[in-house]
Amino acid sequence: MTIPAGVLAALSAIVGPGWVRQSDAELETYAGDGLPTHRSRPGAVVIPGTREEVIRIVRELASHSIPFVARGAGTGLSGGALASDDAVLVVLTRLTRILEVDPANRLAVVEPGVVNVRLSAAAAPHGLHYAPDPSSQTVCTIGGNVAENAGGPHCLKYGVTTNHVLELEVVLPDGGVATLGSRNGEPWGPDLVGLFVGSEGLFGIATRITVRLTPVPTAVRTLLADFAALRTAGEAVSAIIRSGLVPAALEMMDRNCIGVVEASIYAAGYPTDAAAVLLVELDGADEGAVAAECAEVELLLRESGARTVRVARDEAERTRLWQGRKKAFGALGRLSSDLVVQDTVVPRSALPDVLEQLEAIGNELGINVANVFHAGDGNLHPNMAFDGSDEAAVERVERASAAIMKVCVAAGGTITGEHGVGSDKRRYMSLMFDADTLGAMHAVRLVFDPAEISNPGKVLPAHACREWKMGVAS
Ligand SMILES: Cc1cc2nc3c(=O)[nH]c(=O)nc-3n(C[C@H](O)[C@H](O)[C@H](O)COP(=O)(O)OP(=O)(O)OC[C@H]3O[C@@H](n4cnc5c(N)ncnc54)[C@H](O)[C@@H]3O)c2cc1C
């Protein structure tokens, strides 16, 4: 362990001895997140109970130039919340207070450790909810959502996390405390909230988060359509988007994924002989308008070649259809000891071609690639189950991931839609960005964190950093 004893003692004095973790077994607990291919044991773990403690911790670490990494629930899928043995992991899961729900101004103020779904539950008595709904929402924290700019099935219509954050209190890497944005509307100056949301912990730790609350839609229709070919399902997505309708959600699952879900306790009644299913949801405040949109979508699905289209008859059927989608990752987890959930985006019009290419990559490498994803956003999630103790299998999965990134970037897409770059995708950043652009990102990082102690080794590729410092552009 490389964290000096004096610093550990100081951290204990701040949070109380029970909240600093140092034993091998304890550190091992925090060595991974939701991505099984990357692991790293932190030098120590500290679990503050208040924002004041977070501030004192960061000041203590900054004064010794000791790196630190913020961590929420650890459900991240890009190895973002991992710390090396010279760094301290600052776990925020005790900061769980919902400080304010203000229905008049449709906003809430929360601590970063609040679990996503709890916020909507707290807002529900006012007919409001927090719209971004990652499939991990029963576990992941709002702080983690802010750092990753999390999305979710209903973000197609409602927008991702960045569209819902009004104000942030942030402990900067030098221990300063900044307020970004404003709960009272657009503040003057640069959009620092926009900069911080999605910055993956590189700019400091969010300690207070003010978010927008959205009315719970009173009219909802959920449709399930199934297709004999993946390409046809992809074309149906394009047809819906082209029509100008904006469904609340437009999700796709392929044959591999359907089979696994239907064999699990989350079975939703998806047809197992289908090449793909689409789950489409329409919502709003006007029952008649939503019913009309539903009829329009049903027609588009049938014209695009859907074999059958089913509209959920009641809330119980709707919940069941959604449970199969939201718990698909859990069902896939039954296939093997490890599961990589990849994350890319392609233009929606490229979906049919790209899906076929992903299938070919899986066949070539002998990997079962199961797709469940936010089709309306073109946000793909190819899932690969494997045995992490089998080195050859791990290598095949890594090769498949690299091939998937290249295919998606070549199709005009990006290397991540919502799971972030973290440790995993630094190696793919140069597929997307040239040296000057990466240099600009690095320069912004240095404004917030000149010593580069907040979540080091993430997002920005290291070799490129050296090139920028030498002023070499490729
Ligand atoms: C089954 C499953 C389904 C998922 N579905 C989705 C989905 O639909 N959409 C989606 O977007 N993601 C999804 N994810 C990924 C993950 O849940 C999200 O990235 C989530 O936002 C991470 O939150 P967390 O609290 O677990 O953060 P962590 O994993 O603990 O941390 C993630 C990153 O945030 C940083 N961080 C955490 N808290 C703070 C803070 N207070 N201040 C600054 N930085 C901080 C960490 O340093 C790290 O870089 C899924 C994951 C799983 C396992």
The ligand as a Gaussian input file, in Angstrom:
#p B3LYP/6-31G(d) Opt

LIG

0 1
 C      -27.227000      -3.680000     -15.559000
 C      -26.736000      -2.321000     -15.936000
 C      -27.518000      -1.531000     -16.770000
 C      -27.073000      -0.249000     -17.136000
 N      -27.880000       0.530000     -17.920000
 C      -27.488000       1.782000     -18.231000
 C      -28.326000       2.627000     -19.025000
 O      -29.434000       2.257000     -19.453000
 N      -27.870000       3.878000     -19.297000
 C      -26.674000       4.341000     -18.840000
 O      -26.326000       5.484000     -19.113000
 N      -25.866000       3.551000     -18.095000
 C      -26.239000       2.309000     -17.773000
 N      -25.419000       1.517000     -17.003000
 C      -24.103000       2.024000     -16.575000
 C      -24.080000       2.714000     -15.182000
 O      -25.141000       2.262000     -14.379000
 C      -24.115000       4.228000     -15.335000
 O      -22.912000       4.671000     -15.962000
 C      -24.273000       5.000000     -14.010000
 O      -24.411000       6.369000     -14.318000
 C      -23.111000       4.813000     -13.056000
 O      -23.519000       5.240000     -11.765000
 P      -22.761000       4.712000     -10.468000
 O      -23.341000       5.386000      -9.292000
 O      -22.733000       3.239000     -10.430000
 O      -21.291000       5.292000     -10.757000
 P      -19.866000       4.590000     -10.611000
 O      -19.782000       3.386000     -11.475000
 O      -19.528000       4.421000      -9.178000
 O      -18.927000       5.730000     -11.225000
 C      -19.001000       6.043000     -12.585000
 C      -18.103000       7.264000     -12.855000
 O      -18.629000       8.393000     -12.203000
 C      -17.641000       9.007000     -11.371000
 N      -18.380000       9.529000     -10.211000
 C      -19.245000       8.854000      -9.409000
 N      -19.798000       9.696000      -8.523000
 C      -19.286000      10.926000      -8.781000
 C      -19.461000      12.221000      -8.205000
 N      -20.303000      12.443000      -7.179000
 N      -18.744000      13.249000      -8.713000
 C      -17.895000      13.073000      -9.752000
 N      -17.686000      11.878000     -10.325000
 C      -18.378000      10.824000      -9.849000
 C      -16.663000       7.889000     -11.064000
 O      -15.375000       8.414000     -10.770000
 C      -16.677000       7.121000     -12.374000
 O      -15.810000       7.735000     -13.294000
 C      -25.818000       0.231000     -16.654000
 C      -25.049000      -0.574000     -15.819000
 C      -25.492000      -1.833000     -15.471000
 C      -24.629000      -2.668000     -14.568000

